[in-house]
Every structure is written in C-alpha cells, then in structure tokens.
Amino acid sequence: MPSQDIIRIKNASFYAYHGVASDEQNLGGKFEIDVEVYGDFSAAFSTDNLKQTVDYEAVYSFIQKTVTQKKYYLLETLANTIAKGLGQQFPIIHKVKVTVRKPHPPVKGVVDYVEVEVVEPRT
C-alpha cells in the first residue's frame, strides 16, 4: 500500500462574495479554508525535490483564485470545486479534504461559524 502522507494548509483567509442572500453576494465577507492533500511523497524525502511532492504555494494560489474569482451560492459547491480542481492539477494526490468556514453567518442566532467539509478520493 502506498504511503498516506499529508500536506495541510490551515485557515487561509479571503474576502469574497459567496452566499444565497443578496447582501452576501453584494457586500461579501470573510471565508476561511483548510485543505489537506494526501499522497505518497516518499520520493521527495530522498530527493529533496519539489517536483516529487505537492507545491503548497501552488495549492494556495489555486485556492485563492477559486475563492475570489467567482461567486458561489453554496459553500458545498465552493469546497467541491477546490477539491476536484486540486485533484486534477496534482496527479500525485490520492485524496483531498477541503473545509470552508464562513465566520458569523447570517442566521437568526449567535453562531461563530458555519463549516462545510468535502472529501474527494481519487481512484
């Protein structure tokens, strides 16, 4: 069985315009993203070569572009778009887990955040 190594990006924050309500789409808000990419990075251990692993700067750049260039109604769609896109961009990835948080969502109550998590296995 291949190795299950993990690279994590935690709490990448962006200002964007996602949500169902028109105020969310027009005024925007803060979104926080966590990503875990799973793969066999053992070749990188011995070669110390970035081409043998996942470049987390490229992962961050992809997340930033995805979060800020298009409006999504649903956090689920945003998370899934990130997960599928990372899997396509980096063939070394076996599985991607993406968590999207919306701090202080527009609900009738006191809530720290709403969070959606999507896990995309690659076969």
N, C-alpha and C positions, 0 to 999 in steps of 0.2 A: 504494500500500500504506500502511495506517495506521501511525503511529508505534508502536514497541515500547518504551515507557518502563517502568521498573521501580521499584516501591517495595518495600523489603526491611525485614523485622523479623528481627533475628538474636538467637538464644539467649534467647528468652523462657522463663523457668524457672517450673515449677509443681510442687507436691507433689500427687500423685494416686494412684489405686489401679487401675492397668491391669496386666494380665498374665494368663497362663494359670494359674500356680501360686496356690494359696490364700493363701500368705504374701504374694504381691504384691497380691492383692485385699484382704487384711486389714490389712497393715502399711503398704502404699503405698511410694512412692519418688519421686525427682526425675525430671522429664521436661523436656526442652529442645526448643523448637520454633523452627524457622526458616521464614519464609514469604516468598515472592516473588510479587507480583502484577504482571502485565503488562497494559498498556493504552495507549491513546492519551490522554495527559494534556496535550496541546498547548493545549487551551482554557484550562487552568489557568495556563499560562505567561503568557498575555497578560492574563487577568482577575484573577489572584491571588485566586481564589475557591475555597474548599474544596469547594463543590458541583460543581466541574468536575474533581475528582480523587477519589482514594480516601482517606478519613479513616483514617489509621493508628491513631488511638485507638479507633475503632470496630472495626477489624480486630483489634487486641489484645484488646478486650473480648469479641469473638466467640470468639477462640481460648481465652481464659481460661475462658469459660463452657463451651465444648465439652470442654475438658480436665478440668475439675473437677466437672462436674455429673453425669457418667455414667461407669460403669466399662466399659472395653473389654478384651477378651481380647487382641486383636491391635493392634500399633502400626499395621499397614496400615489397619485399619478406622478408627482414630482419625485418621490422616493424610488418608484419603479423605473422612471426614466434614467435616473442616476445609476441605479444598479445594472440595468440592461446595457447602458452605454459603456460603463466601465468594463463589463464582461466582454463587450465587443472590441474595445480599444486595447485590452491587455489579455491576450490569449493564455498567458501563464496563470491567470486567476481561475481557481476552481469554484469559488463561491464568493458572493458579495453580500454583505449586510449593511443596509443603509437605514439610518434613523433620522427623521426630520422632526424637529421640535418647533412649535410656534408658541413663544412666551406670551402670556397674558392674552389668550384668545378671546374673541368677542362672544362670550357666553354670559348668561344671566346668573352669575355667581362668581365666587373667588376661586380662581384656578391659576396655579403657577405656569403651567404649560400643557399643551396637547402634543402628543408624540405618536408618530406612526413609524413602524419598523417593517421593512421589506427584506426578505432573504431570497436571493436569486442564485440557486445552484446551477452550475454548468455541467452538462453531460457530454 
